[in-house]
Amino acid sequence: MIKVRILDRCEFCDGEAYLFVSEDVDANGDTFDRYRPCEMCHGSGNRVKWVGLRELSDLMERFIALEPDYLELARDKPVSQYQDSRDSAGI
C-alpha cells in the first residue's frame, strides 16, 4: 500500500505549539504565565501523519470544496461602502 506523508495539526496541543505550565511571579511581584513547547510536535504545532492514497484524495476533495467559486465572484459588480450602508439603512 502506498502512503503519503502529510503535516496535520497536533492533537495534543491543538496546533498551539506551546502548553501552559504554571503561573509565576517576577521580581516586581507581577504574575505571568509560563509555557513550554509541546513534546509531541516539538513546538511546531504540526505532526507528521502517513495517509493512504484514498484518504489523501478524500482530504483534497474536502479542501477543494471549501474554496469559493472565483468565476461567480468575478461576475458580481462591486458594491461601494456608501451604497451598502444606504441599502442596509433601507433608504
C-alpha positions in Angstrom: 0.0 0.0 0.0 1.4 3.4 -1.0 1.3 6.1 1.7 2.0 9.8 1.6 3.4 11.9 4.4 1.4 15.0 5.3 1.5 17.5 8.1 -1.5 17.6 10.4 -2.5 19.7 13.4 -1.0 18.4 16.6 -3.9 16.9 18.6 -2.0 17.2 21.9 -1.5 21.0 21.8 -4.3 21.6 19.3 -1.8 23.4 17.0 -0.9 26.0 19.6 2.8 24.7 19.8 3.1 25.7 23.5 1.4 24.3 26.6 0.6 26.2 29.8 2.8 25.1 32.7 2.1 27.4 35.6 1.7 30.9 36.8 4.8 32.5 38.2 5.7 35.8 40.0 8.5 38.1 38.7 10.8 40.4 40.7 8.3 43.2 40.6 5.5 41.0 42.1 3.6 40.7 38.8 2.2 37.3 37.8 2.9 35.9 34.4 2.2 32.6 32.7 4.9 30.0 31.9 4.7 27.9 28.8 6.8 25.0 27.4 7.0 23.6 23.9 4.7 20.7 23.2 6.7 17.5 23.5 4.8 15.7 20.7 5.3 18.3 18.0 8.5 19.9 19.4 6.9 23.4 19.4 5.8 23.4 15.8 2.1 22.8 16.2 2.2 20.2 13.3 2.6 16.4 13.4 3.6 14.1 10.7 0.8 11.7 9.6 1.0 8.9 7.0 -2.2 8.5 4.9 -3.1 6.2 2.1 -3.9 7.5 -1.4 -7.7 7.0 -0.9 -7.7 9.1 2.3 -5.4 11.7 0.6 -7.9 12.1 -2.3 -10.8 12.5 0.2 -8.8 15.2 2.1 -8.1 17.0 -1.2 -11.8 16.9 -2.3 -12.9 18.3 1.1 -10.3 21.1 0.7 -11.4 22.0 -2.8 -15.0 22.1 -1.7 -14.0 24.9 0.8 -12.7 27.2 -1.9 -15.1 29.8 -3.3 -16.2 29.9 -6.9 -13.9 32.6 -8.3 -15.7 32.8 -11.6 -19.0 33.5 -9.9 -17.4 36.1 -7.7 -15.8 37.9 -10.7 -19.3 38.3 -12.3 -20.7 40.2 -9.3 -20.4 44.0 -9.5 -18.6 45.6 -6.6 -20.6 47.5 -4.1 -19.3 50.7 -2.5 -19.5 51.2 1.2 -21.8 54.1 0.7 -24.2 52.1 -1.4 -24.0 49.2 1.0 -24.8 51.4 4.0 -27.7 53.0 2.3 -29.1 49.6 1.4 -28.8 48.3 4.9 -30.4 51.5 6.3 -33.4 51.0 4.0 -33.0 54.3 2.2 
